[in-house]
Amino acid sequence: MGLERAISTAGGIRLDAVTDGLELRALPGVFAAGEMLDWEAPTGGYLLTHSLGTGRWAGRAAAGYLASARR
């Protein structure tokens, strides 16, 4: 269908609004991933891969957050 239909467009939570672990700066303990994030890229149909990857990234950061909160 062409590259125009395979591009993820901007919209969502700005990347400067999250930490390196994808935690919302305004809401500590809340993490964002996938289509919640504002990013634009020629994904070529691999949006699911990006969503799963950022989900894993945010999940690991959330686990670390919870582990440090229990200490």
N, CA, C and O atoms as a Tripos MOL2 file, in Angstrom:
@<TRIPOS>MOLECULE
protein
  284   283    71     0     0
PROTEIN
NO_CHARGES

@<TRIPOS>ATOM
      1 N           0.8160   -1.1980    0.0000 N.3       1 MET1
      2 CA          0.0000    0.0000    0.0000 C.3       1 MET1
      3 C           0.8560    1.2560    0.0000 C.2       1 MET1
      4 O           0.3100    2.3590   -0.0310 O.2       1 MET1
      5 N           2.1360    1.1330    0.0320 N.am      2 GLY2
      6 CA          2.9900    2.3080   -0.0120 C.3       2 GLY2
      7 C           3.5060    2.7250    1.3490 C.2       2 GLY2
      8 O           2.9100    2.4160    2.3810 O.2       2 GLY2
      9 N           4.6240    3.4320    1.3350 N.am      3 LEU3
     10 CA          5.2750    3.8660    2.5620 C.3       3 LEU3
     11 C           4.4000    4.7980    3.3890 C.2       3 LEU3
     12 O           4.4750    4.7800    4.6170 O.2       3 LEU3
     13 N           3.5680    5.6180    2.7350 N.am      4 GLU4
     14 CA          2.7180    6.5560    3.4840 C.3       4 GLU4
     15 C           1.8480    5.8470    4.5170 C.2       4 GLU4
     16 O           1.5630    6.4000    5.5790 O.2       4 GLU4
     17 N           1.4310    4.6320    4.2050 N.am      5 ARG5
     18 CA          0.5580    3.8920    5.1130 C.3       5 ARG5
     19 C           1.3470    3.1020    6.1370 C.2       5 ARG5
     20 O           0.7530    2.5090    7.0380 O.2       5 ARG5
     21 N           2.6600    3.0750    6.0300 N.am      6 ALA6
     22 CA          3.4880    2.2940    6.9410 C.3       6 ALA6
     23 C           4.2830    3.1740    7.8920 C.2       6 ALA6
     24 O           5.2540    2.7130    8.4930 O.2       6 ALA6
     25 N           3.8890    4.4280    8.0370 N.am      7 ILE7
     26 CA          4.6110    5.3570    8.9050 C.3       7 ILE7
     27 C           3.7900    5.6250   10.1550 C.2       7 ILE7
     28 O           2.6120    5.9720   10.0750 O.2       7 ILE7
     29 N           4.4200    5.4610   11.3060 N.am      8 SER8
     30 CA          3.7820    5.8310   12.5650 C.3       8 SER8
     31 C           3.8960    7.3360   12.7010 C.2       8 SER8
     32 O           4.9870    7.8940   12.5780 O.2       8 SER8
     33 N           2.7980    7.9830   12.9490 N.am      9 THR9
     34 CA          2.8060    9.4440   13.0050 C.3       9 THR9
     35 C           2.8670    9.9430   14.4380 C.2       9 THR9
     36 O           2.5570    9.2220   15.3870 O.2       9 THR9
     37 N           3.2720   11.1830   14.5650 N.am     10 ALA10
     38 CA          3.4450   11.8150   15.8650 C.3      10 ALA10
     39 C           2.1230   11.9320   16.6050 C.2      10 ALA10
     40 O           1.0480   11.9770   16.0070 O.2      10 ALA10
     41 N           2.2360   11.9790   17.8970 N.am     11 GLY11
     42 CA          1.0790   12.1190   18.7770 C.3      11 GLY11
     43 C           1.2870   11.2660   20.0030 C.2      11 GLY11
     44 O           1.8770   10.1890   19.9160 O.2      11 GLY11
     45 N           0.8210   11.7200   21.1240 N.am     12 GLY12
     46 CA          1.0050   10.9580   22.3460 C.3      12 GLY12
     47 C           1.8840   11.7080   23.3290 C.2      12 GLY12
     48 O           2.0320   12.9270   23.2360 O.2      12 GLY12
     49 N           2.4620   10.9860   24.2640 N.am     13 ILE13
     50 CA          3.2910   11.5700   25.3220 C.3      13 ILE13
     51 C           4.6430   11.9520   24.7380 C.2      13 ILE13
     52 O           5.3360   11.1170   24.1560 O.2      13 ILE13
     53 N           5.0110   13.2030   24.8940 N.am     14 ARG14
     54 CA          6.2960   13.6770   24.3770 C.3      14 ARG14
     55 C           7.4390   12.9600   25.0770 C.2      14 ARG14
     56 O           7.3610   12.6720   26.2720 O.2      14 ARG14
     57 N           8.4930   12.6750   24.3390 N.am     15 LEU15
     58 CA          9.6260   11.9350   24.8930 C.3      15 LEU15
     59 C          10.3490   12.7010   25.9900 C.2      15 LEU15
     60 O          10.9760   12.0880   26.8540 O.2      15 LEU15
     61 N          10.2760   14.0280   25.9760 N.am     16 ASP16
     62 CA         10.9080   14.7810   27.0600 C.3      16 ASP16
     63 C          10.0650   14.7590   28.3380 C.2      16 ASP16
     64 O          10.4920   15.2750   29.3710 O.2      16 ASP16
     65 N           8.8820   14.1700   28.2720 N.am     17 ALA17
     66 CA          8.0060   14.0480   29.4390 C.3      17 ALA17
     67 C           8.2060   12.7250   30.1700 C.2      17 ALA17
     68 O           7.5570   12.4740   31.1860 O.2      17 ALA17
     69 N           9.1100   11.8670   29.6560 N.am     18 VAL18
     70 CA          9.3970   10.5880   30.3070 C.3      18 VAL18
     71 C          10.8880   10.4890   30.6060 C.2      18 VAL18
     72 O          11.7120   11.1300   29.9540 O.2      18 VAL18
     73 N          11.2170    9.6730   31.6040 N.am     19 THR19
     74 CA         12.6140    9.4270   31.9640 C.3      19 THR19
     75 C          13.2100    8.4110   30.9980 C.2      19 THR19
     76 O          12.5310    7.9330   30.0900 O.2      19 THR19
     77 N          14.4740    8.0890   31.1990 N.am     20 ASP20
     78 CA         15.1180    7.0700   30.3720 C.3      20 ASP20
     79 C          14.4640    5.7000   30.5250 C.2      20 ASP20
     80 O          14.6090    4.8370   29.6610 O.2      20 ASP20
     81 N          13.7450    5.5060   31.6270 N.am     21 GLY21
     82 CA         13.0260    4.2550   31.8510 C.3      21 GLY21
     83 C          11.5640    4.3220   31.4340 C.2      21 GLY21
     84 O          10.7760    3.4380   31.7700 O.2      21 GLY21
     85 N          11.2010    5.3710   30.7010 N.am     22 LEU22
     86 CA          9.8360    5.5950   30.1970 C.3      22 LEU22
     87 C           8.8180    5.8580   31.3090 C.2      22 LEU22
     88 O           7.6250    5.6040   31.1470 O.2      22 LEU22
     89 N           9.3060    6.3680   32.4320 N.am     23 GLU23
     90 CA          8.4310    6.7680   33.5370 C.3      23 GLU23
     91 C           8.0070    8.2120   33.3260 C.2      23 GLU23
     92 O           8.8340    9.0550   32.9800 O.2      23 GLU23
     93 N           6.7400    8.5040   33.5290 N.am     24 LEU24
     94 CA          6.2540    9.8710   33.3700 C.3      24 LEU24
     95 C           6.8600   10.7730   34.4390 C.2      24 LEU24
     96 O           6.7570   10.4870   35.6320 O.2      24 LEU24
     97 N           7.4840   11.8510   34.0120 N.am     25 ARG25
     98 CA          8.0920   12.7800   34.9690 C.3      25 ARG25
     99 C           7.0300   13.4050   35.8780 C.2      25 ARG25
    100 O           7.2860   13.6450   37.0580 O.2      25 ARG25
    101 N           5.8610   13.6630   35.3400 N.am     26 ALA26
    102 CA          4.7870   14.3000   36.1030 C.3      26 ALA26
    103 C           4.0600   13.3360   37.0320 C.2      26 ALA26
    104 O           3.3890   13.7670   37.9700 O.2      26 ALA26
    105 N           4.1850   12.0420   36.7810 N.am     27 LEU27
    106 CA          3.4900   11.0260   37.5870 C.3      27 LEU27
    107 C           4.4530    9.8820   37.9160 C.2      27 LEU27
    108 O           4.4000    8.8320   37.2760 O.2      27 LEU27
    109 N           5.3250   10.0700   38.9000 N.am     28 PRO28
    110 CA          6.2660    9.0060   39.2480 C.3      28 PRO28
    111 C           5.5350    7.6860   39.5380 C.2      28 PRO28
    112 O           4.5010    7.6600   40.2060 O.2      28 PRO28
    113 N           6.1020    6.6040   39.0180 N.am     29 GLY29
    114 CA          5.4900    5.2910   39.1950 C.3      29 GLY29
    115 C           4.5570    4.9050   38.0640 C.2      29 GLY29
    116 O           4.0260    3.7940   38.0540 O.2      29 GLY29
    117 N           4.3450    5.8080   37.1040 N.am     30 VAL30
    118 CA          3.5050    5.5310   35.9400 C.3      30 VAL30
    119 C           4.4250    5.4880   34.7150 C.2      30 VAL30
    120 O           5.2010    6.4140   34.4780 O.2      30 VAL30
    121 N           4.3290    4.4160   33.9520 N.am     31 PHE31
    122 CA          5.2120    4.1880   32.8180 C.3      31 PHE31
    123 C           4.4030    4.1370   31.5210 C.2      31 PHE31
    124 O           3.2340    3.7520   31.5250 O.2      31 PHE31
    125 N           5.0300    4.5240   30.4270 N.am     32 ALA32
    126 CA          4.3520    4.5580   29.1320 C.3      32 ALA32
    127 C           5.1240    3.7160   28.1210 C.2      32 ALA32
    128 O           6.3430    3.5730   28.2160 O.2      32 ALA32
    129 N           4.4030    3.1640   27.1580 N.am     33 ALA33
    130 CA          5.0480    2.3460   26.1280 C.3      33 ALA33
    131 C           4.1920    2.3460   24.8610 C.2      33 ALA33
    132 O           3.0330    2.7610   24.8670 O.2      33 ALA33
    133 N           4.7950    1.8720   23.7890 N.am     34 GLY34
    134 CA          4.0730    1.6780   22.5340 C.3      34 GLY34
    135 C           3.4530    2.9340   21.9810 C.2      34 GLY34
    136 O           4.1060    3.9750   21.9110 O.2      34 GLY34
    137 N           2.2200    2.8490   21.5920 N.am     35 GLU35
    138 CA          1.5330    3.9630   20.9380 C.3      35 GLU35
    139 C           1.1980    5.1010   21.8880 C.2      35 GLU35
    140 O           0.7000    6.1420   21.4580 O.2      35 GLU35
    141 N           1.4650    4.9140   23.1760 N.am     36 MET36
    142 CA          1.2810    6.0150   24.1180 C.3      36 MET36
    143 C           2.3410    7.0880   23.8990 C.2      36 MET36
    144 O           2.1310    8.2510   24.2420 O.2      36 MET36
    145 N           3.4820    6.7000   23.3280 N.am     37 LEU37
    146 CA          4.6150    7.6030   23.1420 C.3      37 LEU37
    147 C           4.5190    8.3660   21.8280 C.2      37 LEU37
    148 O           4.0110    7.8560   20.8300 O.2      37 LEU37
    149 N           5.0090    9.5790   21.8480 N.am     38 ASP38
    150 CA          5.0460   10.4210   20.6550 C.3      38 ASP38
    151 C           6.3290   10.1190   19.8960 C.2      38 ASP38
    152 O           7.4150   10.5210   20.3140 O.2      38 ASP38
    153 N           6.2040    9.4260   18.8070 N.am     39 TRP39
    154 CA          7.3590    9.1330   17.9670 C.3      39 TRP39
    155 C           6.8780    8.9940   16.5430 C.2      39 TRP39
    156 O           5.7210    8.6570   16.2900 O.2      39 TRP39
    157 N           7.7610    9.2530   15.6350 N.am     40 GLU40
    158 CA          7.4080    9.2040   14.2160 C.3      40 GLU40
    159 C           8.5300    8.4890   13.4900 C.2      40 GLU40
    160 O           9.6910    8.8910   13.5760 O.2      40 GLU40
    161 N           8.1860    7.4400   12.7820 N.am     41 ALA41
    162 CA          9.2170    6.6560   12.1050 C.3      41 ALA41
    163 C           8.6020    5.8340   10.9870 C.2      41 ALA41
    164 O           7.4330    5.4540   11.0520 O.2      41 ALA41
    165 N           9.3980    5.5610    9.9620 N.am     42 PRO42
    166 CA          8.9190    4.6560    8.9030 C.3      42 PRO42
    167 C           9.0130    3.2120    9.4010 C.2      42 PRO42
    168 O          10.0210    2.5410    9.1800 O.2      42 PRO42
    169 N           7.9830    2.7460   10.0580 N.am     43 THR43
    170 CA          8.0170    1.4360   10.7120 C.3      43 THR43
    171 C           7.9060    0.2870    9.7250 C.2      43 THR43
    172 O           8.3160   -0.8310   10.0380 O.2      43 THR43
    173 N           7.3710    0.5330    8.5610 N.am     44 GLY44
    174 CA          7.2420   -0.5410    7.5860 C.3      44 GLY44
    175 C           6.3580   -1.6700    8.0730 C.2      44 GLY44
    176 O           6.5070   -2.8090    7.6310 O.2      44 GLY44
    177 N           5.4550   -1.3770    8.9630 N.am     45 GLY45
    178 CA          4.5570   -2.3990    9.4890 C.3      45 GLY45
    179 C           5.0560   -3.0420   10.7730 C.2      45 GLY45
    180 O           4.4710   -4.0190   11.2420 O.2      45 GLY45
    181 N           6.1250   -2.5100   11.3450 N.am     46 TYR46
    182 CA          6.6890   -3.1060   12.5500 C.3      46 TYR46
    183 C           6.3320   -2.3220   13.8080 C.2      46 TYR46
    184 O           7.0980   -2.3200   14.7720 O.2      46 TYR46
    185 N           5.1980   -1.6680   13.8110 N.am     47 LEU47
    186 CA          4.7490   -0.9360   14.9890 C.3      47 LEU47
    187 C           4.6010   -1.8820   16.1740 C.2      47 LEU47
    188 O           4.9140   -1.5110   17.3060 O.2      47 LEU47
    189 N           4.1310   -3.0860   15.9280 N.am     48 LEU48
    190 CA          3.9820   -4.0590   17.0050 C.3      48 LEU48
    191 C           5.3330   -4.3590   17.6540 C.2      48 LEU48
    192 O           5.4180   -4.4860   18.8750 O.2      48 LEU48
    193 N           6.3710   -4.4700   16.8580 N.am     49 THR49
    194 CA          7.7100   -4.7220   17.3950 C.3      49 THR49
    195 C           8.1420   -3.5770   18.3060 C.2      49 THR49
    196 O           8.6800   -3.8130   19.3870 O.2      49 THR49
    197 N           7.9080   -2.3400   17.8750 N.am     50 HIS50
    198 CA          8.2460   -1.1810   18.7040 C.3      50 HIS50
    199 C           7.4110   -1.1870   19.9890 C.2      50 HIS50
    200 O           7.9310   -0.9000   21.0670 O.2      50 HIS50
    201 N           6.1470   -1.5050   19.8780 N.am     51 SER51
    202 CA          5.2810   -1.5270   21.0520 C.3      51 SER51
    203 C           5.7390   -2.5870   22.0540 C.2      51 SER51
    204 O           5.7750   -2.3350   23.2580 O.2      51 SER51
    205 N           6.0810   -3.7540   21.5580 N.am     52 LEU52
    206 CA          6.5570   -4.8160   22.4520 C.3      52 LEU52
    207 C           7.9040   -4.4460   23.0710 C.2      52 LEU52
    208 O           8.1350   -4.6910   24.2550 O.2      52 LEU52
    209 N           8.7830   -3.8620   22.2740 N.am     53 GLY53
    210 CA         10.0930   -3.4760   22.7840 C.3      53 GLY53
    211 C          10.0170   -2.4120   23.8610 C.2      53 GLY53
    212 O          10.6900   -2.5200   24.8860 O.2      53 GLY53
    213 N           9.2080   -1.3840   23.6430 N.am     54 THR54
    214 CA          9.0800   -0.3430   24.6590 C.3      54 THR54
    215 C           8.3020   -0.8540   25.8660 C.2      54 THR54
    216 O           8.5120   -0.3860   26.9840 O.2      54 THR54
    217 N           7.4050   -1.8140   25.6440 N.am     55 GLY55
    218 CA          6.7010   -2.4360   26.7670 C.3      55 GLY55
    219 C           7.6680   -3.1820   27.6710 C.2      55 GLY55
    220 O           7.5780   -3.1070   28.8960 O.2      55 GLY55
    221 N           8.5880   -3.8960   27.0560 N.am     56 ARG56
    222 CA          9.6110   -4.6190   27.8360 C.3      56 ARG56
    223 C          10.5050   -3.6310   28.5750 C.2      56 ARG56
    224 O          10.8210   -3.8270   29.7480 O.2      56 ARG56
    225 N          10.9070   -2.5750   27.8850 N.am     57 TRP57
    226 CA         11.7550   -1.5290   28.4550 C.3      57 TRP57
    227 C          11.0680   -0.8910   29.6650 C.2      57 TRP57
    228 O          11.6650   -0.7800   30.7360 O.2      57 TRP57
    229 N           9.8180   -0.4750   29.4890 N.am     58 ALA58
    230 CA          9.0720    0.1580   30.5750 C.3      58 ALA58
    231 C           8.7960   -0.8390   31.6940 C.2      58 ALA58
    232 O           8.8320   -0.4720   32.8690 O.2      58 ALA58
    233 N           8.5230   -2.0850   31.3510 N.am     59 GLY59
    234 CA          8.2620   -3.1100   32.3630 C.3      59 GLY59
    235 C           9.4610   -3.3620   33.2540 C.2      59 GLY59
    236 O           9.3280   -3.5070   34.4700 O.2      59 GLY59
    237 N          10.6250   -3.4140   32.6450 N.am     60 ARG60
    238 CA         11.8490   -3.6040   33.4470 C.3      60 ARG60
    239 C          12.0890   -2.4020   34.3580 C.2      60 ARG60
    240 O          12.4880   -2.5560   35.5120 O.2      60 ARG60
    241 N          11.8440   -1.2150   33.8310 N.am     61 ALA61
    242 CA         12.0110   -0.0070   34.6460 C.3      61 ALA61
    243 C          10.9900    0.0060   35.7870 C.2      61 ALA61
    244 O          11.3210    0.3970   36.9060 O.2      61 ALA61
    245 N           9.7730   -0.4130   35.5170 N.am     62 ALA62
    246 CA          8.7400   -0.4670   36.5560 C.3      62 ALA62
    247 C           9.1040   -1.4860   37.6360 C.2      62 ALA62
    248 O           8.8900   -1.2380   38.8220 O.2      62 ALA62
    249 N           9.6490   -2.6190   37.2320 N.am     63 ALA63
    250 CA         10.0760   -3.6380   38.2040 C.3      63 ALA63
    251 C          11.1860   -3.0710   39.1050 C.2      63 ALA63
    252 O          11.1910   -3.2870   40.3170 O.2      63 ALA63
    253 N          12.1120   -2.3490   38.4910 N.am     64 GLY64
    254 CA         13.1740   -1.7070   39.2850 C.3      64 GLY64
    255 C          12.6240   -0.6580   40.2250 C.2      64 GLY64
    256 O          13.0810   -0.5380   41.3620 O.2      64 GLY64
    257 N          11.6590    0.0940   39.7680 N.am     65 TYR65
    258 CA         11.0020    1.1070   40.5830 C.3      65 TYR65
    259 C          10.3380    0.4610   41.8060 C.2      65 TYR65
    260 O          10.4830    0.9450   42.9280 O.2      65 TYR65
    261 N           9.6180   -0.6240   41.5750 N.am     66 LEU66
    262 CA          8.9430   -1.3160   42.6760 C.3      66 LEU66
    263 C           9.9380   -1.9390   43.6420 C.2      66 LEU66
    264 O           9.7320   -1.9020   44.8550 O.2      66 LEU66
    265 N          11.0110   -2.5100   43.1180 N.am     67 ALA67
    266 CA         12.0250   -3.1190   43.9730 C.3      67 ALA67
    267 C          12.6740   -2.0750   44.8750 C.2      67 ALA67
    268 O          12.9230   -2.3420   46.0500 O.2      67 ALA67
    269 N          12.9490   -0.8960   44.3370 N.am     68 SER68
    270 CA         13.5830    0.1500   45.1570 C.3      68 SER68
    271 C          12.5890    0.7470   46.1410 C.2      68 SER68
    272 O          12.9980    1.2230   47.2000 O.2      68 SER68
    273 N          11.3030    0.7380   45.8280 N.am     69 ALA69
    274 CA         10.2780    1.2810   46.7420 C.3      69 ALA69
    275 C          10.0760    0.3610   47.9410 C.2      69 ALA69
    276 O           9.6430    0.8190   48.9990 O.2      69 ALA69
    277 N          10.3770   -0.9120   47.7980 N.am     70 ARG70
    278 CA         10.1750   -1.8750   48.8920 C.3      70 ARG70
    279 C          11.3030   -1.8580   49.9050 C.2      70 ARG70
    280 O          11.1770   -2.4580   50.9730 O.2      70 ARG70
    281 N          12.3960   -1.1890   49.5970 N.am     71 ARG71
    282 CA         13.5550   -1.1740   50.4990 C.3      71 ARG71
    283 C          13.3610   -0.2300   51.6270 C.2      71 ARG71
    284 O          14.2410   -0.0960   52.4780 O.2      71 ARG71
@<TRIPOS>BOND
     1     1     2 1
     2     2     3 1
     3     3     4 2
     4     3     5 am
     5     5     6 1
     6     6     7 1
     7     7     8 2
     8     7     9 am
     9     9    10 1
    10    10    11 1
    11    11    12 2
    12    11    13 am
    13    13    14 1
    14    14    15 1
    15    15    16 2
    16    15    17 am
    17    17    18 1
    18    18    19 1
    19    19    20 2
    20    19    21 am
    21    21    22 1
    22    22    23 1
    23    23    24 2
    24    23    25 am
    25    25    26 1
    26    26    27 1
    27    27    28 2
    28    27    29 am
    29    29    30 1
    30    30    31 1
    31    31    32 2
    32    31    33 am
    33    33    34 1
    34    34    35 1
    35    35    36 2
    36    35    37 am
    37    37    38 1
    38    38    39 1
    39    39    40 2
    40    39    41 am
    41    41    42 1
    42    42    43 1
    43    43    44 2
    44    43    45 am
    45    45    46 1
    46    46    47 1
    47    47    48 2
    48    47    49 am
    49    49    50 1
    50    50    51 1
    51    51    52 2
    52    51    53 am
    53    53    54 1
    54    54    55 1
    55    55    56 2
    56    55    57 am
    57    57    58 1
    58    58    59 1
    59    59    60 2
    60    59    61 am
    61    61    62 1
    62    62    63 1
    63    63    64 2
    64    63    65 am
    65    65    66 1
    66    66    67 1
    67    67    68 2
    68    67    69 am
    69    69    70 1
    70    70    71 1
    71    71    72 2
    72    71    73 am
    73    73    74 1
    74    74    75 1
    75    75    76 2
    76    75    77 am
    77    77    78 1
    78    78    79 1
    79    79    80 2
    80    79    81 am
    81    81    82 1
    82    82    83 1
    83    83    84 2
    84    83    85 am
    85    85    86 1
    86    86    87 1
    87    87    88 2
    88    87    89 am
    89    89    90 1
    90    90    91 1
    91    91    92 2
    92    91    93 am
    93    93    94 1
    94    94    95 1
    95    95    96 2
    96    95    97 am
    97    97    98 1
    98    98    99 1
    99    99   100 2
   100    99   101 am
   101   101   102 1
   102   102   103 1
   103   103   104 2
   104   103   105 am
   105   105   106 1
   106   106   107 1
   107   107   108 2
   108   107   109 am
   109   109   110 1
   110   110   111 1
   111   111   112 2
   112   111   113 am
   113   113   114 1
   114   114   115 1
   115   115   116 2
   116   115   117 am
   117   117   118 1
   118   118   119 1
   119   119   120 2
   120   119   121 am
   121   121   122 1
   122   122   123 1
   123   123   124 2
   124   123   125 am
   125   125   126 1
   126   126   127 1
   127   127   128 2
   128   127   129 am
   129   129   130 1
   130   130   131 1
   131   131   132 2
   132   131   133 am
   133   133   134 1
   134   134   135 1
   135   135   136 2
   136   135   137 am
   137   137   138 1
   138   138   139 1
   139   139   140 2
   140   139   141 am
   141   141   142 1
   142   142   143 1
   143   143   144 2
   144   143   145 am
   145   145   146 1
   146   146   147 1
   147   147   148 2
   148   147   149 am
   149   149   150 1
   150   150   151 1
   151   151   152 2
   152   151   153 am
   153   153   154 1
   154   154   155 1
   155   155   156 2
   156   155   157 am
   157   157   158 1
   158   158   159 1
   159   159   160 2
   160   159   161 am
   161   161   162 1
   162   162   163 1
   163   163   164 2
   164   163   165 am
   165   165   166 1
   166   166   167 1
   167   167   168 2
   168   167   169 am
   169   169   170 1
   170   170   171 1
   171   171   172 2
   172   171   173 am
   173   173   174 1
   174   174   175 1
   175   175   176 2
   176   175   177 am
   177   177   178 1
   178   178   179 1
   179   179   180 2
   180   179   181 am
   181   181   182 1
   182   182   183 1
   183   183   184 2
   184   183   185 am
   185   185   186 1
   186   186   187 1
   187   187   188 2
   188   187   189 am
   189   189   190 1
   190   190   191 1
   191   191   192 2
   192   191   193 am
   193   193   194 1
   194   194   195 1
   195   195   196 2
   196   195   197 am
   197   197   198 1
   198   198   199 1
   199   199   200 2
   200   199   201 am
   201   201   202 1
   202   202   203 1
   203   203   204 2
   204   203   205 am
   205   205   206 1
   206   206   207 1
   207   207   208 2
   208   207   209 am
   209   209   210 1
   210   210   211 1
   211   211   212 2
   212   211   213 am
   213   213   214 1
   214   214   215 1
   215   215   216 2
   216   215   217 am
   217   217   218 1
   218   218   219 1
   219   219   220 2
   220   219   221 am
   221   221   222 1
   222   222   223 1
   223   223   224 2
   224   223   225 am
   225   225   226 1
   226   226   227 1
   227   227   228 2
   228   227   229 am
   229   229   230 1
   230   230   231 1
   231   231   232 2
   232   231   233 am
   233   233   234 1
   234   234   235 1
   235   235   236 2
   236   235   237 am
   237   237   238 1
   238   238   239 1
   239   239   240 2
   240   239   241 am
   241   241   242 1
   242   242   243 1
   243   243   244 2
   244   243   245 am
   245   245   246 1
   246   246   247 1
   247   247   248 2
   248   247   249 am
   249   249   250 1
   250   250   251 1
   251   251   252 2
   252   251   253 am
   253   253   254 1
   254   254   255 1
   255   255   256 2
   256   255   257 am
   257   257   258 1
   258   258   259 1
   259   259   260 2
   260   259   261 am
   261   261   262 1
   262   262   263 1
   263   263   264 2
   264   263   265 am
   265   265   266 1
   266   266   267 1
   267   267   268 2
   268   267   269 am
   269   269   270 1
   270   270   271 1
   271   271   272 2
   272   271   273 am
   273   273   274 1
   274   274   275 1
   275   275   276 2
   276   275   277 am
   277   277   278 1
   278   278   279 1
   279   279   280 2
   280   279   281 am
   281   281   282 1
   282   282   283 1
   283   283   284 2
@<TRIPOS>SUBSTRUCTURE
     1 MET1         2 RESIDUE 1 A MET
     2 GLY2         6 RESIDUE 1 A GLY
     3 LEU3        10 RESIDUE 1 A LEU
     4 GLU4        14 RESIDUE 1 A GLU
     5 ARG5        18 RESIDUE 1 A ARG
     6 ALA6        22 RESIDUE 1 A ALA
     7 ILE7        26 RESIDUE 1 A ILE
     8 SER8        30 RESIDUE 1 A SER
     9 THR9        34 RESIDUE 1 A THR
    10 ALA10       38 RESIDUE 1 A ALA
    11 GLY11       42 RESIDUE 1 A GLY
    12 GLY12       46 RESIDUE 1 A GLY
    13 ILE13       50 RESIDUE 1 A ILE
    14 ARG14       54 RESIDUE 1 A ARG
    15 LEU15       58 RESIDUE 1 A LEU
    16 ASP16       62 RESIDUE 1 A ASP
    17 ALA17       66 RESIDUE 1 A ALA
    18 VAL18       70 RESIDUE 1 A VAL
    19 THR19       74 RESIDUE 1 A THR
    20 ASP20       78 RESIDUE 1 A ASP
    21 GLY21       82 RESIDUE 1 A GLY
    22 LEU22       86 RESIDUE 1 A LEU
    23 GLU23       90 RESIDUE 1 A GLU
    24 LEU24       94 RESIDUE 1 A LEU
    25 ARG25       98 RESIDUE 1 A ARG
    26 ALA26      102 RESIDUE 1 A ALA
    27 LEU27      106 RESIDUE 1 A LEU
    28 PRO28      110 RESIDUE 1 A PRO
    29 GLY29      114 RESIDUE 1 A GLY
    30 VAL30      118 RESIDUE 1 A VAL
    31 PHE31      122 RESIDUE 1 A PHE
    32 ALA32      126 RESIDUE 1 A ALA
    33 ALA33      130 RESIDUE 1 A ALA
    34 GLY34      134 RESIDUE 1 A GLY
    35 GLU35      138 RESIDUE 1 A GLU
    36 MET36      142 RESIDUE 1 A MET
    37 LEU37      146 RESIDUE 1 A LEU
    38 ASP38      150 RESIDUE 1 A ASP
    39 TRP39      154 RESIDUE 1 A TRP
    40 GLU40      158 RESIDUE 1 A GLU
    41 ALA41      162 RESIDUE 1 A ALA
    42 PRO42      166 RESIDUE 1 A PRO
    43 THR43      170 RESIDUE 1 A THR
    44 GLY44      174 RESIDUE 1 A GLY
    45 GLY45      178 RESIDUE 1 A GLY
    46 TYR46      182 RESIDUE 1 A TYR
    47 LEU47      186 RESIDUE 1 A LEU
    48 LEU48      190 RESIDUE 1 A LEU
    49 THR49      194 RESIDUE 1 A THR
    50 HIS50      198 RESIDUE 1 A HIS
    51 SER51      202 RESIDUE 1 A SER
    52 LEU52      206 RESIDUE 1 A LEU
    53 GLY53      210 RESIDUE 1 A GLY
    54 THR54      214 RESIDUE 1 A THR
    55 GLY55      218 RESIDUE 1 A GLY
    56 ARG56      222 RESIDUE 1 A ARG
    57 TRP57      226 RESIDUE 1 A TRP
    58 ALA58      230 RESIDUE 1 A ALA
    59 GLY59      234 RESIDUE 1 A GLY
    60 ARG60      238 RESIDUE 1 A ARG
    61 ALA61      242 RESIDUE 1 A ALA
    62 ALA62      246 RESIDUE 1 A ALA
    63 ALA63      250 RESIDUE 1 A ALA
    64 GLY64      254 RESIDUE 1 A GLY
    65 TYR65      258 RESIDUE 1 A TYR
    66 LEU66      262 RESIDUE 1 A LEU
    67 ALA67      266 RESIDUE 1 A ALA
    68 SER68      270 RESIDUE 1 A SER
    69 ALA69      274 RESIDUE 1 A ALA
    70 ARG70      278 RESIDUE 1 A ARG
    71 ARG71      282 RESIDUE 1 A ARG
